[in-house]
């Protein structure tokens, strides 16, 4: 991805992003995970349907990293009405974050 965040959308990009979000190596590397999340949010803001990644984004919200958490919650707030059954999966994480000691996480 040499030209930055907004690249030409290609067929199969959602599958590639899903693969990256599920990849244990990406999950362990905060910088890689953040880059993948930025790509998802970038495509979302361009109007490209990223709803198929809902489950992976819910799993990504269970992190201590505030930036990743904010991006995941932005995504969830956008697609929760379309994926109501899956949105229930995010409730435990949301409740846990509401009880967190760190005001940045609670906010």
MOPAC internal coordinates of N, CA, C and O (Angstrom, degrees):
PM7 1SCF
backbone

  N    0.0000 0     0.00 0     0.00 0    0    0    0
  C    1.4444 1     0.00 0     0.00 0    1    0    0
  C    1.5176 1   108.73 1     0.00 0    2    1    0
  O    1.2310 1   120.26 1  -103.10 1    3    2    1
  N    1.2804 1   117.10 1    76.90 1    3    2    1
  C    1.4508 1   121.75 1  -172.08 1    5    3    2
  C    1.5225 1   114.29 1   -80.29 1    6    5    3
  O    1.2310 1   119.81 1   152.85 1    7    6    5
  N    1.3441 1   117.98 1   -27.15 1    7    6    5
  C    1.4549 1   119.05 1  -174.73 1    9    7    6
  C    1.5216 1   113.62 1   -92.07 1   10    9    7
  O    1.2310 1   119.64 1  -174.86 1   11   10    9
  N    1.3178 1   118.30 1     5.14 1   11   10    9
  C    1.4559 1   120.33 1   176.70 1   13   11   10
  C    1.5100 1   112.39 1   111.81 1   14   13   11
  O    1.2310 1   121.58 1    21.51 1   15   14   13
  N    1.3085 1   114.58 1  -158.49 1   15   14   13
  C    1.4527 1   121.61 1  -173.46 1   17   15   14
  C    1.5230 1   112.19 1   -70.28 1   18   17   15
  O    1.2310 1   119.93 1   135.45 1   19   18   17
  N    1.3065 1   117.73 1   -44.55 1   19   18   17
  C    1.4561 1   120.80 1  -173.62 1   21   19   18
  C    1.5225 1   110.17 1   -94.28 1   22   21   19
  O    1.2310 1   121.66 1   -78.56 1   23   22   21
  N    1.2995 1   114.42 1   101.44 1   23   22   21
  C    1.4540 1   121.05 1   178.02 1   25   23   22
  C    1.5182 1   107.94 1  -114.02 1   26   25   23
  O    1.2310 1   120.64 1    -9.19 1   27   26   25
  N    1.3260 1   116.39 1   170.81 1   27   26   25
  C    1.4513 1   119.84 1   177.80 1   29   27   26
  C    1.5186 1   109.80 1   -62.59 1   30   29   27
  O    1.2310 1   121.29 1   -47.73 1   31   30   29
  N    1.3263 1   115.15 1   132.27 1   31   30   29
  C    1.4533 1   120.91 1   178.81 1   33   31   30
  C    1.5202 1   108.00 1   -74.90 1   34   33   31
  O    1.2310 1   120.73 1   -52.42 1   35   34   33
  N    1.3026 1   116.20 1   127.58 1   35   34   33
  C    1.4551 1   121.37 1  -179.05 1   37   35   34
  C    1.5125 1   109.49 1  -116.73 1   38   37   35
  O    1.2310 1   120.78 1   -29.12 1   39   38   37
  N    1.2958 1   116.12 1   150.88 1   39   38   37
  C    1.4581 1   121.26 1   176.25 1   41   39   38
  C    1.5314 1   108.02 1   -61.05 1   42   41   39
  O    1.2310 1   120.48 1   -45.21 1   43   42   41
  N    1.3079 1   116.69 1   134.79 1   43   42   41
  C    1.4490 1   120.84 1  -179.00 1   45   43   42
  C    1.5146 1   113.83 1    92.47 1   46   45   43
  O    1.2310 1   120.04 1   178.80 1   47   46   45
  N    1.3156 1   117.53 1    -1.20 1   47   46   45
  C    1.4608 1   120.65 1  -179.40 1   49   47   46
  C    1.5282 1   111.25 1   -65.17 1   50   49   47
  O    1.2310 1   120.32 1   143.70 1   51   50   49
  N    1.3318 1   116.99 1   -36.30 1   51   50   49
  C    1.4645 1   120.22 1   179.00 1   53   51   50
  C    1.5250 1   109.73 1   -63.37 1   54   53   51
  O    1.2310 1   120.61 1   137.91 1   55   54   53
  N    1.3349 1   116.44 1   -42.09 1   55   54   53
  C    1.4670 1   119.80 1   177.96 1   57   55   54
  C    1.5240 1   111.52 1   -63.93 1   58   57   55
  O    1.2310 1   120.64 1   141.99 1   59   58   57
  N    1.3198 1   116.39 1   -38.01 1   59   58   57
  C    1.4651 1   120.39 1   178.15 1   61   59   58
  C    1.5319 1   110.51 1   -66.06 1   62   61   59
  O    1.2310 1   120.37 1   137.03 1   63   62   61
  N    1.3295 1   116.91 1   -42.97 1   63   62   61
  C    1.4597 1   120.31 1   177.99 1   65   63   62
  C    1.5269 1   111.08 1   -64.67 1   66   65   63
  O    1.2310 1   120.36 1   141.54 1   67   66   65
  N    1.3241 1   116.91 1   -38.46 1   67   66   65
  C    1.4706 1   120.66 1   176.95 1   69   67   66
  C    1.5277 1   109.94 1   -61.57 1   70   69   67
  O    1.2310 1   120.96 1   134.73 1   71   70   69
  N    1.3185 1   115.78 1   -45.27 1   71   70   69
  C    1.4630 1   120.41 1   179.29 1   73   71   70
  C    1.5253 1   111.02 1   -60.25 1   74   73   71
  O    1.2310 1   120.74 1   137.06 1   75   74   73
  N    1.3248 1   116.20 1   -42.94 1   75   74   73
  C    1.4667 1   120.34 1   179.99 1   77   75   74
  C    1.5270 1   111.76 1   -66.93 1   78   77   75
  O    1.2310 1   120.17 1   138.73 1   79   78   77
  N    1.3308 1   117.27 1   -41.27 1   79   78   77
  C    1.4617 1   120.33 1   179.82 1   81   79   78
  C    1.5249 1   111.84 1   -65.06 1   82   81   79
  O    1.2310 1   120.39 1   151.59 1   83   82   81
  N    1.3289 1   116.87 1   -28.41 1   83   82   81
  C    1.4660 1   121.09 1   179.63 1   85   83   82
  C    1.5222 1   113.07 1   -89.69 1   86   85   83
  O    1.2310 1   120.10 1   166.96 1   87   86   85
  N    1.3189 1   117.42 1   -13.04 1   87   86   85
  C    1.4573 1   122.45 1  -176.33 1   89   87   86
  C    1.5341 1   110.34 1   -67.98 1   90   89   87
  O    1.2310 1   119.76 1   -58.41 1   91   90   89
  N    1.3406 1   118.06 1   121.59 1   91   90   89
  C    1.4774 1   120.34 1  -179.55 1   93   91   90
  C    1.5227 1   113.15 1   -59.53 1   94   93   91
  O    1.2310 1   120.00 1   146.87 1   95   94   93
  N    1.3279 1   117.61 1   -33.13 1   95   94   93
  C    1.4721 1   120.12 1   179.21 1   97   95   94
  C    1.5251 1   111.11 1   -66.82 1   98   97   95
  O    1.2310 1   120.38 1   141.94 1   99   98   97
  N    1.3219 1   116.87 1   -38.06 1   99   98   97
  C    1.4618 1   120.84 1   177.93 1  101   99   98
  C    1.5262 1   109.63 1   -70.27 1  102  101   99
  O    1.2310 1   120.13 1   141.05 1  103  102  101
  N    1.3144 1   117.36 1   -38.95 1  103  102  101
  C    1.4626 1   121.25 1   179.57 1  105  103  102
  C    1.5286 1   111.59 1   -63.19 1  106  105  103
  O    1.2310 1   120.12 1   147.80 1  107  106  105
  N    1.3222 1   117.38 1   -32.20 1  107  106  105
  C    1.4648 1   121.47 1  -179.97 1  109  107  106
  C    1.5206 1   112.65 1   -78.95 1  110  109  107
  O    1.2310 1   120.20 1   151.38 1  111  110  109
  N    1.3211 1   117.23 1   -28.62 1  111  110  109
  C    1.4632 1   122.06 1  -176.79 1  113  111  110
  C    1.5275 1   109.68 1   -96.23 1  114  113  111
  O    1.2310 1   120.50 1   -72.27 1  115  114  113
  N    1.3294 1   116.64 1   107.73 1  115  114  113
  C    1.4666 1   121.91 1  -175.19 1  117  115  114
  C    1.5239 1   112.21 1   -58.92 1  118  117  115
  O    1.2310 1   120.12 1   140.93 1  119  118  117
  N    1.3310 1   117.37 1   -39.07 1  119  118  117
  C    1.4644 1   120.29 1  -178.39 1  121  119  118
  C    1.5272 1   111.26 1   -67.41 1  122  121  119
  O    1.2310 1   120.20 1   136.15 1  123  122  121
  N    1.3222 1   117.22 1   -43.85 1  123  122  121
  C    1.4709 1   120.51 1   178.35 1  125  123  122
  C    1.5201 1   110.64 1   -64.03 1  126  125  123
  O    1.2310 1   120.26 1   135.76 1  127  126  125
  N    1.3290 1   117.11 1   -44.24 1  127  126  125
  C    1.4602 1   120.87 1  -179.46 1  129  127  126
  C    1.5284 1   109.85 1   -61.47 1  130  129  127
  O    1.2310 1   120.45 1   136.68 1  131  130  129
  N    1.3210 1   116.75 1   -43.32 1  131  130  129
  C    1.4621 1   121.01 1   178.64 1  133  131  130
  C    1.5295 1   110.84 1   -61.76 1  134  133  131
  O    1.2310 1   119.99 1   138.83 1  135  134  133
  N    1.3338 1   117.62 1   -41.17 1  135  134  133
  C    1.4631 1   121.02 1   178.75 1  137  135  134
  C    1.5236 1   111.95 1   -63.15 1  138  137  135
  O    1.2310 1   120.29 1   138.92 1  139  138  137
  N    1.3228 1   117.04 1   -41.08 1  139  138  137
  C    1.4646 1   120.66 1   178.61 1  141  139  138
  C    1.5295 1   109.61 1   -65.33 1  142  141  139
  O    1.2310 1   120.74 1   136.52 1  143  142  141
  N    1.3259 1   116.20 1   -43.48 1  143  142  141
  C    1.4643 1   120.31 1   179.04 1  145  143  142
  C    1.5330 1   110.51 1   -62.46 1  146  145  143
  O    1.2310 1   120.05 1   140.36 1  147  146  145
  N    1.3198 1   117.51 1   -39.64 1  147  146  145
  C    1.4635 1   121.07 1   177.70 1  149  147  146
  C    1.5214 1   110.96 1   -62.38 1  150  149  147
  O    1.2310 1   120.31 1   141.58 1  151  150  149
  N    1.3208 1   117.02 1   -38.42 1  151  150  149
  C    1.4667 1   120.09 1   177.56 1  153  151  150
  C    1.5156 1   110.83 1   -64.65 1  154  153  151
  O    1.2310 1   120.18 1   136.97 1  155  154  153
  N    1.3260 1   117.26 1   -43.03 1  155  154  153
  C    1.4651 1   120.58 1   179.32 1  157  155  154
  C    1.5291 1   109.84 1   -61.43 1  158  157  155
  O    1.2310 1   120.16 1   131.29 1  159  158  157
  N    1.3232 1   117.30 1   -48.71 1  159  158  157
  C    1.4650 1   121.28 1  -179.56 1  161  159  158
  C    1.5300 1   110.32 1   -65.20 1  162  161  159
  O    1.2310 1   120.34 1   142.04 1  163  162  161
  N    1.3164 1   116.96 1   -37.96 1  163  162  161
  C    1.4627 1   120.52 1   177.61 1  165  163  162
  C    1.5176 1   112.33 1   -60.68 1  166  165  163
  O    1.2310 1   120.24 1   132.69 1  167  166  165
  N    1.3214 1   117.15 1   -47.31 1  167  166  165
  C    1.4650 1   120.50 1   177.31 1  169  167  166
  C    1.5210 1   110.59 1   -64.51 1  170  169  167
  O    1.2310 1   120.36 1   141.37 1  171  170  169
  N    1.3263 1   116.92 1   -38.63 1  171  170  169
  C    1.4561 1   121.30 1   179.25 1  173  171  170
  C    1.5306 1   110.41 1   -60.49 1  174  173  171
  O    1.2310 1   120.13 1   136.15 1  175  174  173
  N    1.3314 1   117.35 1   -43.85 1  175  174  173
  C    1.4628 1   120.66 1  -179.04 1  177  175  174
  C    1.5306 1   112.17 1   -70.09 1  178  177  175
  O    1.2310 1   120.81 1   159.27 1  179  178  177
  N    1.3215 1   116.05 1   -20.73 1  179  178  177
  C    1.4713 1   119.69 1   175.38 1  181  179  178
  C    1.5214 1   112.03 1   -82.45 1  182  181  179
  O    1.2310 1   120.62 1   176.62 1  183  182  181
  N    1.3273 1   116.43 1    -3.38 1  183  182  181
  C    1.4634 1   120.12 1   178.41 1  185  183  182
  C    1.5141 1   114.17 1    92.35 1  186  185  183
  O    1.2310 1   120.17 1  -171.14 1  187  186  185
  N    1.3193 1   117.29 1     8.86 1  187  186  185
  C    1.4649 1   120.87 1   178.59 1  189  187  186
  C    1.5213 1   108.05 1   -84.71 1  190  189  187
  O    1.2310 1   120.70 1   -46.97 1  191  190  189
  N    1.3281 1   116.27 1   133.03 1  191  190  189
  C    1.4648 1   121.66 1  -175.53 1  193  191  190
  C    1.5245 1   110.66 1   -70.25 1  194  193  191
  O    1.2310 1   121.03 1   -67.17 1  195  194  193
  N    1.3160 1   115.63 1   112.83 1  195  194  193
  C    1.4589 1   122.43 1   177.76 1  197  195  194
  C    1.5292 1   111.40 1  -107.17 1  198  197  195
  O    1.2310 1   120.06 1  -166.89 1  199  198  197
  N    1.3224 1   117.50 1    13.11 1  199  198  197
  C    1.4625 1   122.34 1  -178.44 1  201  199  198
  C    1.5277 1   113.81 1   -55.83 1  202  201  199
  O    1.2310 1   118.72 1   147.21 1  203  202  201
  N    1.3343 1   120.05 1   -32.79 1  203  202  201
  C    1.4672 1   118.82 1   179.66 1  205  203  202
  C    1.5316 1   114.39 1   -62.04 1  206  205  203
  O    1.2310 1   119.77 1   166.48 1  207  206  205
  N    1.3166 1   118.05 1   -13.52 1  207  206  205
  C    1.4660 1   121.65 1  -179.10 1  209  207  206
  C    1.5237 1   112.49 1   -94.15 1  210  209  207
  O    1.2310 1   119.90 1  -167.06 1  211  210  209
  N    1.3254 1   117.79 1    12.94 1  211  210  209
  C    1.4622 1   121.51 1  -172.22 1  213  211  210
  C    1.5254 1   112.49 1   -56.67 1  214  213  211
  O    1.2310 1   119.62 1   131.69 1  215  214  213
  N    1.3166 1   118.33 1   -48.31 1  215  214  213
  C    1.4633 1   121.60 1  -178.70 1  217  215  214
  C    1.5252 1   111.27 1   -61.45 1  218  217  215
  O    1.2310 1   120.30 1   136.38 1  219  218  217
  N    1.3173 1   117.02 1   -43.62 1  219  218  217
  C    1.4610 1   120.89 1  -179.45 1  221  219  218
  C    1.5277 1   111.08 1   -65.36 1  222  221  219
  O    1.2310 1   120.49 1   143.55 1  223  222  221
  N    1.3335 1   116.67 1   -36.45 1  223  222  221
  C    1.4624 1   119.66 1  -179.98 1  225  223  222
  C    1.5336 1   111.31 1   -72.15 1  226  225  223
  O    1.2310 1   120.27 1   146.67 1  227  226  225
  N    1.3141 1   117.09 1   -33.33 1  227  226  225
  C    1.4660 1   119.30 1   174.49 1  229  227  226
  C    1.5232 1   109.69 1   -63.68 1  230  229  227
  O    1.2310 1   120.72 1   135.98 1  231  230  229
  N    1.3261 1   116.23 1   -44.02 1  231  230  229
  C    1.4652 1   119.25 1   178.13 1  233  231  230
  C    1.5292 1   110.91 1   -63.02 1  234  233  231
  O    1.2310 1   120.07 1   144.40 1  235  234  233
  N    1.3196 1   117.46 1   -35.60 1  235  234  233
  C    1.4610 1   121.56 1  -179.87 1  237  235  234
  C    1.5266 1   111.93 1   -69.48 1  238  237  235
  O    1.2310 1   120.17 1   156.86 1  239  238  237
  N    1.3310 1   117.27 1   -23.14 1  239  238  237
  C    1.4687 1   120.09 1  -179.47 1  241  239  238
  C    1.5256 1   112.04 1   -71.47 1  242  241  239
  O    1.2310 1   120.06 1   163.32 1  243  242  241
  N    1.3109 1   117.50 1   -16.68 1  243  242  241
  C    1.4671 1   121.35 1   179.52 1  245  243  242
  C    1.5258 1   109.49 1   -85.72 1  246  245  243
  O    1.2310 1   120.85 1  -110.75 1  247  246  245
  N    1.3196 1   115.97 1    69.25 1  247  246  245
  C    1.4585 1   122.95 1  -178.68 1  249  247  246
  C    1.5242 1   108.78 1  -139.75 1  250  249  247
  O    1.2310 1   120.51 1   -17.92 1  251  250  249
  N    1.3068 1   116.63 1   162.08 1  251  250  249
  C    1.4709 1   121.28 1   175.34 1  253  251  250
  C    1.5261 1   111.51 1   -91.56 1  254  253  251
  O    1.2310 1   120.13 1   168.79 1  255  254  253
  N    1.3130 1   117.35 1   -11.21 1  255  254  253
  C    1.4599 1   120.95 1  -177.30 1  257  255  254
  C    1.5356 1   110.35 1   -76.79 1  258  257  255
  O    1.2310 1   119.92 1   -66.64 1  259  258  257
  N    1.3370 1   117.76 1   113.36 1  259  258  257
  C    1.4713 1   121.03 1  -173.02 1  261  259  258
  C    1.5312 1   114.55 1   -58.81 1  262  261  259
  O    1.2310 1   119.69 1   139.26 1  263  262  261
  N    1.3290 1   118.20 1   -40.74 1  263  262  261
  C    1.4603 1   120.31 1  -177.94 1  265  263  262
  C    1.5224 1   111.40 1   -64.83 1  266  265  263
  O    1.2310 1   120.30 1   135.77 1  267  266  265
  N    1.3218 1   117.02 1   -44.23 1  267  266  265
  C    1.4665 1   121.09 1   178.66 1  269  267  266
  C    1.5227 1   109.75 1   -64.02 1  270  269  267
  O    1.2310 1   120.79 1   138.65 1  271  270  269
  N    1.3247 1   116.09 1   -41.35 1  271  270  269
  C    1.4626 1   121.11 1   179.43 1  273  271  270
  C    1.5293 1   110.51 1   -61.61 1  274  273  271
  O    1.2310 1   119.89 1   136.49 1  275  274  273
  N    1.3323 1   117.82 1   -43.51 1  275  274  273
  C    1.4676 1   121.60 1   179.49 1  277  275  274
  C    1.5265 1   111.17 1   -63.31 1  278  277  275
  O    1.2310 1   120.55 1   137.73 1  279  278  277
  N    1.3388 1   116.56 1   -42.27 1  279  278  277
  C    1.4595 1   119.13 1   178.71 1  281  279  278
  C    1.5261 1   111.30 1   -65.19 1  282  281  279
  O    1.2310 1   120.58 1   139.61 1  283  282  281
  N    1.3291 1   116.50 1   -40.39 1  283  282  281
  C    1.4542 1   120.32 1   179.01 1  285  283  282
  C    1.5278 1   110.52 1   -64.31 1  286  285  283
  O    1.2310 1   120.11 1   138.12 1  287  286  285
  N    1.3276 1   117.39 1   -41.88 1  287  286  285
  C    1.4636 1   120.41 1   179.60 1  289  287  286
  C    1.5298 1   111.66 1   -69.24 1  290  289  287
  O    1.2310 1   119.69 1   146.30 1  291  290  289
  N    1.3166 1   118.19 1   -33.70 1  291  290  289
  C    1.4619 1   121.25 1   174.24 1  293  291  290
  C    1.5290 1   109.41 1   -61.25 1  294  293  291
  O    1.2310 1   121.17 1   133.42 1  295  294  293
  N    1.3158 1   115.38 1   -46.58 1  295  294  293
  C    1.4612 1   120.75 1   178.50 1  297  295  294
  C    1.5357 1   110.78 1   -61.32 1  298  297  295
  O    1.2310 1   120.38 1   132.02 1  299  298  297
  N    1.3305 1   116.88 1   -47.98 1  299  298  297
  C    1.4632 1   121.15 1  -177.57 1  301  299  298
  C    1.5274 1   110.47 1   -62.12 1  302  301  299
  O    1.2310 1   120.09 1   139.29 1  303  302  301
  N    1.3312 1   117.44 1   -40.71 1  303  302  301
  C    1.4659 1   119.49 1   179.59 1  305  303  302
  C    1.5244 1   111.40 1   -64.92 1  306  305  303
  O    1.2310 1   120.31 1   149.35 1  307  306  305
  N    1.3095 1   117.02 1   -30.65 1  307  306  305
  C    1.4732 1   120.73 1   178.84 1  309  307  306
  C    1.5328 1   111.83 1   -72.82 1  310  309  307
  O    1.2310 1   120.04 1   137.02 1  311  310  309
  N    1.3208 1   117.53 1   -42.98 1  311  310  309
  C    1.4617 1   120.86 1  -171.06 1  313  311  310
  C    1.5287 1   114.85 1  -105.46 1  314  313  311
  O    1.2310 1   118.86 1   179.09 1  315  314  313
  N    1.3157 1   119.78 1    -0.91 1  315  314  313
  C    1.4680 1   121.62 1  -176.65 1  317  315  314
  C    1.5271 1   112.17 1   -62.01 1  318  317  315
  O    1.2310 1   119.72 1   144.06 1  319  318  317
  N    1.3169 1   118.14 1   -35.94 1  319  318  317
  C    1.4690 1   119.66 1  -179.39 1  321  319  318
  C    1.5249 1   111.81 1   -68.86 1  322  321  319
  O    1.2310 1   120.13 1   152.06 1  323  322  321
  N    1.3199 1   117.36 1   -27.94 1  323  322  321
  C    1.4650 1   121.30 1   178.22 1  325  323  322
  C    1.5283 1   112.00 1   -82.30 1  326  325  323
  O    1.2310 1   120.42 1   152.79 1  327  326  325
  N    1.3147 1   116.81 1   -27.21 1  327  326  325
  C    1.4656 1   122.70 1  -175.16 1  329  327  326
  C    1.5315 1   109.55 1  -120.16 1  330  329  327
  O    1.2310 1   120.08 1  -124.22 1  331  330  329
  N    1.3174 1   117.45 1    55.78 1  331  330  329
  C    1.4587 1   121.58 1  -171.55 1  333  331  330
  C    1.5249 1   113.47 1   -59.64 1  334  333  331
  O    1.2310 1   119.94 1   139.41 1  335  334  333
  N    1.3141 1   117.71 1   -40.59 1  335  334  333
  C    1.4626 1   120.20 1  -179.70 1  337  335  334
  C    1.5262 1   110.95 1   -64.80 1  338  337  335
  O    1.2310 1   120.66 1   136.23 1  339  338  337
  N    1.3211 1   116.35 1   -43.77 1  339  338  337
  C    1.4632 1   120.31 1   179.76 1  341  339  338
  C    1.5236 1   111.95 1   -72.43 1  342  341  339
  O    1.2310 1   120.24 1   153.35 1  343  342  341
  N    1.3302 1   117.15 1   -26.65 1  343  342  341
  C    1.4642 1   120.37 1  -179.99 1  345  343  342
  C    1.5237 1   110.76 1   -62.63 1  346  345  343
  O    1.2310 1   120.04 1   154.22 1  347  346  345
  N    1.3007 1   117.53 1   -25.78 1  347  346  345
  C    1.4656 1   120.93 1   177.47 1  349  347  346
  C    1.5259 1   111.40 1   -61.21 1  350  349  347
  O    1.2310 1   120.43 1   154.23 1  351  350  349
  N    1.3291 1   116.78 1   -25.77 1  351  350  349
  C    1.4643 1   120.65 1   178.78 1  353  351  350
  C    1.5308 1   112.16 1   -65.47 1  354  353  351
  O    1.2310 1   120.45 1   155.58 1  355  354  353
  N    1.3049 1   116.74 1   -24.42 1  355  354  353
  C    1.4646 1   120.94 1  -176.97 1  357  355  354
  C    1.5267 1   112.78 1   -82.97 1  358  357  355
  O    1.2310 1   119.68 1   167.66 1  359  358  357
  N    1.3204 1   118.21 1   -12.34 1  359  358  357
  C    1.4672 1   121.03 1  -174.54 1  361  359  358
  C    1.5175 1   112.20 1   -60.09 1  362  361  359
  O    1.2310 1   119.54 1   134.95 1  363  362  361
  N    1.3188 1   118.48 1   -45.05 1  363  362  361
  C    1.4627 1   120.70 1  -179.28 1  365  363  362
  C    1.5243 1   111.79 1   -60.64 1  366  365  363
  O    1.2310 1   120.79 1   137.29 1  367  366  365
  N    1.3227 1   116.10 1   -42.71 1  367  366  365
  C    1.4656 1   119.89 1   179.09 1  369  367  366
  C    1.5232 1   110.53 1   -65.64 1  370  369  367
  O    1.2310 1   120.22 1   138.64 1  371  370  369
  N    1.3224 1   117.18 1   -41.36 1  371  370  369
  C    1.4663 1   120.81 1   178.72 1  373  371  370
  C    1.5283 1   111.21 1   -63.09 1  374  373  371
  O    1.2310 1   120.49 1   136.13 1  375  374  373
  N    1.3240 1   116.67 1   -43.87 1  375  374  373
  C    1.4663 1   119.89 1   179.19 1  377  375  374
  C    1.5307 1   111.20 1   -64.28 1  378  377  375
  O    1.2310 1   120.86 1   138.88 1  379  378  377
  N    1.3112 1   115.95 1   -41.12 1  379  378  377
  C    1.4696 1   120.26 1   178.29 1  381  379  378
  C    1.5263 1   110.72 1   -61.65 1  382  381  379
  O    1.2310 1   120.56 1   138.12 1  383  382  381
  N    1.3403 1   116.53 1   -41.88 1  383  382  381
  C    1.4627 1   120.56 1   179.57 1  385  383  382
  C    1.5242 1   111.83 1   -67.16 1  386  385  383
  O    1.2310 1   120.06 1   147.89 1  387  386  385
  N    1.3101 1   117.50 1   -32.11 1  387  386  385
  C    1.4722 1   120.80 1   177.83 1  389  387  386
  C    1.5228 1   111.71 1   -67.18 1  390  389  387
  O    1.2310 1   120.19 1   154.89 1  391  390  389
  N    1.3273 1   117.24 1   -25.11 1  391  390  389
  C    1.4610 1   121.53 1   179.42 1  393  391  390
  C    1.5305 1   112.89 1   -96.90 1  394  393  391
  O    1.2310 1   119.75 1  -179.34 1  395  394  393
  N    1.3165 1   118.08 1     0.66 1  395  394  393
  C    1.4587 1   121.41 1  -177.55 1  397  395  394
  C    1.5276 1   111.00 1   -64.91 1  398  397  395
  O    1.2310 1   121.05 1   -33.60 1  399  398  397
  N    1.3275 1   115.60 1   146.40 1  399  398  397
  C    1.4712 1   121.26 1   179.38 1  401  399  398
  C    1.5249 1   112.27 1   -69.80 1  402  401  399
  O    1.2310 1   120.36 1   149.07 1  403  402  401
  N    1.3148 1   116.91 1   -30.93 1  403  402  401
  C    1.4574 1   122.02 1  -176.98 1  405  403  402
  C    1.5429 1   110.16 1   -76.89 1  406  405  403
  O    1.2310 1   119.92 1   -59.65 1  407  406  405
  N    1.3286 1   117.77 1   120.35 1  407  406  405
  C    1.4639 1   119.71 1  -179.27 1  409  407  406
  C    1.5346 1   113.04 1   -64.46 1  410  409  407
  O    1.2310 1   120.29 1   155.29 1  411  410  409
  N    1.3279 1   117.05 1   -24.71 1  411  410  409
  C    1.4695 1   119.77 1   176.88 1  413  411  410
  C    1.5206 1   111.22 1   -66.22 1  414  413  411
  O    1.2310 1   120.31 1   146.75 1  415  414  413
  N    1.3149 1   117.02 1   -33.25 1  415  414  413
  C    1.4621 1   121.35 1   179.00 1  417  415  414
  C    1.5295 1   109.69 1   -78.48 1  418  417  415
  O    1.2310 1   120.51 1   138.87 1  419  418  417
  N    1.3088 1   116.64 1   -41.13 1  419  418  417
  C    1.4739 1   120.72 1  -179.67 1  421  419  418
  C    1.5147 1   111.91 1   -66.66 1  422  421  419
  O    1.2310 1   120.12 1   146.78 1  423  422  421
  N    1.3344 1   117.37 1   -33.22 1  423  422  421
  C    1.4601 1   122.06 1  -173.30 1  425  423  422
  C    1.4584 1   113.05 1   -70.82 1  426  425  423
  O    1.2310 1   120.10 1   180.00 1  427  426  425

